[in-house]
Amino acid sequence: MIAQGDALHGKTTKAISLLEATDHQLFIVPQVLYEFWVVATRPRSANGGGCSAAEAKIAVRQILDVFPLLHDTPEVFTNRLQLVGQHQVLGKVAHDTRLVAAMMTHGVKTLLTFNTADFARFDHITALSPVKVVGG
């Protein structure tokens, strides 16, 4: 979780504003919220946000007030299974493949992420870093 005082928070906020200003439609998928919850509620001593369940729930609701939710469908599972086989995805990075499967399902072509290298294998999407979007 990026704390508001973190330099990346500012770049992320600015990237989102720039994308919205250039008529990009921004969405979120359930997996992002699941992963957010894990990080937000993990203790600070374990590189988490240290939030209570109540605080995390409020944060999730705030996120959903900003970004429309693209729901999981059976097609997300089908697309994920196809992608992990096609790209021989093993281990932890399989979580990233689920994001790509949701993008495929909903016709989304661009992902905003700090982990662009994790998505390089998927040539049918573009992974953008907030730092690159803001030009710094």
N, C-alpha and C positions, 0 to 999 in steps of 0.2 A: 504494500500500500504506500502510495506516495504522499507524504505529509505535506500540508500546505506550505510549510517553510522550505521545503526541498526545492532546489532549482529546477528539477524535472517537473514538479507540479506546475510551475509557471509556464514552462514550455508546452506542457500537455494542454493546459487551459487555452493558451494562445493558439496552438495547432487546431484545437476543436473550433475555436472562434473563426479562424481563417477558413477552415473547411466549410463551416456553415455559411460564411459570407460569400463563398464561391459556389453556392447552391449544391453542395454535397449533402446527401441525406445520410444522417448518422443513426446507427442502430446498435442494439446490444442483444446478445443471446444469453440464455440461461446459464450456460457454462461459465461465462465471465462473472456472473453474480455468485455462482457457487464458489469459484476460486477467490473472488473478493472476500467472501465470508470467511474462508479459511485463513487468509492472510490478516484480515481486519481483526479477527478474534484471537489470533495467536498472540501469546505474550510478547511484549517488547523485547524481553531477554532472548527470545527465539526469532528475532527479526520480524516481529509482527506489529500490528497496530495497537494491540492491547485493549481493544474495544470489548465492552460487554455485549451480550446477545441483543439487548434492547438498543444499544447504540448502533450496532451493525444493521439491525432491522431498519432503523431510521435512515441510515446511509443508503441502504438498498432502495428504499422508497424514494429518496431524493434522486438517486441515479435514474430510476424509472420515470420520474417526473421530467427528466431531461431527454432521455433516449427511449424511443419506441422499442419494445421487446419483440424480437422475432422468435416465435415459439418453436420448440422442438416438435418434430413430426417423425413418423416412421421413416420417411425418406432421409432424414439426417443420419439415422443408423445405417441405412442401405448405402448411402454415399460414403460414410466413414469406412465401412467394411471394404468397399471398392478401393478407396484411397490407400488404406494401410497395406492392402495387398499389392496394388500397383506400384507404390513407392517403397515397399519393404520397410515400413515404419516399425521400429522396435522400441520397447521401453517407454520411458517417461514422455518422450516427444509425441506419443500417440494422443495425448491430450490436445496438442496443437492441431492434429489431424481432425479432431472433432469440430474445432472451430472452422476449419476449411470446409468440412462437410456441411455445416450449417450455412456457410456462405454460399456454397454451391446450390443448396436446396432453395435458398431465398434469392438467388441471382445477384449476390453482392460480390463485387470484384476487387475491392480494396479494403485492407485491414490496417488500422492504426495500432502500432505495437512498438515497444522498445526492443523486442526480440526478432528483428527482421530476418536474421540468419536462420532462425528456426523454421521459417516458412519458405526459404529459397527453393526447396525441392518442388514446390507447387507452382508450376509455370503458368497456370491459368488464373492466378491472383497476383495482386501487387501488395506487398507489405511495406508500409511507410512508417518511418520513425517520426514521432512528434518533433524531434530535433531537426530532421530534414525538412519537414513541412514549414517550420518557422525560419529556416535558413541559418541555423547556428548549431 
